[in-house]
Amino acid sequence: MNIVPQQQQNEPGTLTTQEQRRVQYVTPLVDVESNQEGYTIRAEMPGVDKSGLEITVDNGELTILGHRLAAQVSGEPVYREIRNNDFRRVYELDPAIDTAKISARIEQGVLTLTLPKAETVKPRKITVD
């Protein structure tokens, strides 16, 4: 596989933004599939909707950021397992991926990214005259 994650799965971490404010994030669980057409990445990002997604490609790296709003609770929390941290995952991309044609959609907290291979690297059948 030529898509390489740059961080271990489900490993919490922190980032420092330009304002020097520490941001907590969680690595989303991800499935990556490969076929002749390219790659498909499915990432679980519960609580994230379209407006909370930020997906960028820069210098051969795909960065996925998912921001979620903190759940509003009316009472005092007694026990908590659900973290309100944002999601972040970075991949080093295969140079054969056509980054201009990457598409994304999110449904019920699952982000699906389609990363097609460039036409020049796809297998093709050559006819003999």
Order of alpha helices (4+ residues) and beta strands (2+ residues): beta-beta-beta-beta-beta-beta-beta-beta-beta-beta
